[in-house]
């Protein structure tokens, strides 16, 4: 009997893992903390999600502003923005971005000690659908002579 119950449990678990989730049934939180369906969720859309800073000399800093728009139906709240290393510092809006409004993620990359080809990724976590967005700063850092 134990084996039958265990087999049924495992079968149910495996069947559930194989099901595809419908993104329209997902839920997110709006700016007041209320649950909204993914269909009504904020959506972050960047003008450019990749900035090529070209070739710079080691020790130089590069600044760029990634412009975005909330093309969703409810206010967008960015809760965090992190970079792949401490040499890249993002700054994001602390206030909700209303539907149709624009915002900026400011990023500064310090190339000290970073010679070679670079791809610095900034991950943005928000209440949008999808909840994670990324932007990239790419280029080459030439070593100091």
N, C-alpha and C positions, 0 to 999 in steps of 0.2 A: 504494500500500500504506500509506504514511504517513497519507494522508487517511482510509482505512478504519479504521485503528487509532485515530486521533484522534476520529473520529465515534463509534466504539464506546465509547471512554472518556467522551466528553461525554454520550452517551445513558445510560450507566450512572450517571454522576454525577447527571444530572437525574432519573432514575427514583428514585434513593436519596433525593433531596431531597423528593420528593413523598410518601414513605411516612410514615404516622403512627406515632409511637412509642407502645407500650403502657406506661402508667405503672407497671404491676405488674412490668415487667422492668427498670426502672431500679434502680440500686444506690446506696447511701449508706454512710457509715462509721459504725460504732457508737462508743461511748466508748473502746474499746480500739484503735480504728483498723482493725478488721476490717470487711470488706465485708458488708453485709446487703441483702437485697432490699427494694424500696420497700414491699412488703406488710408487712414486719416493722419498718420504719423508725419513728423517733419522729415524732409529729405534734403541732405546737403549736396549741393552741386558746385564743384570747383570750376572756375574759368580755365585754369591750368593746374593739373595735379603733378606736373614735372617741371622743374626749373633747372636749366643747364647753365651753370655759371662759367663755363669755359675753362680756361687755364689760368690759374693764379699761382703766386709764389707762397711757399710755406710761411705761415705766420699771419697772412692776411685773413681778414674776416669778410664773409659774404652775408648780406642781408637781403631778404626777399619777403614780399607780402603775397601770400596765397589768398586770392579773393574768392569768396563763395557766396552762394545765394541759397536761402531756404525755399525750395520749390515744393515743399509739402503743405499740409493743411493746418498744422498746429505749430506753436513756437518751438524752435530748436534750442536745446540746452546742451552746450559742450561741457562735459564734466572733467575731461582731462585731455592733455596732449603731451605725448612723450616722444623722445627721439631715441635713435639706436645707440647713441653714446653721449657723454657729457659735453662733447665739443659742439653739439647742436642744441640750441635752446629755442623752444617754441613759446609763443605767447598767444593766448586765445581770448575771445570775448567772455566776460564773466556774466553778462546779462543775456537773457533769452533773445534770440533773433526771430522776429515775427515772420509769418509766411509772406513771401515776396520780398523781404528785406535782404540786404547784403551784409557780409561781415568779412573780417580779415584774420588770418592766422599769420602772425609775424614770426619769421624764423631767422636766427643768426647762427652761422656756422663759423667756428674758429678753426683754422687749418693748422695751427701750431702742432707739430709732431705728426702730421697726417699726410705725408708725401704719397703720391700715387693716385690712381683712379678712385674716386669717391662716389658713393651712393648713400646719402643720408636720408633715412626714412623717418617721417614724423607720423605717428599713429594718433588719430583723433577719435576719442570715445564720446558719444553723445546719445541722446534719446531718439536719434533718427532711425530710419529703416533703410539700409542696415545700420547697426549701431557703431560700426568701426569703419573709418575712412583713413586713407593714407595719402600723403604727398611726399614727393622726392626732390632732393637737391642733389644734382649730379655734376661732375666735372673732374678736372685733373689738378692736382696740387704738385707743383715742381719744387723739389728740395732746394733749400738755400745753398748757395755756393760758398 
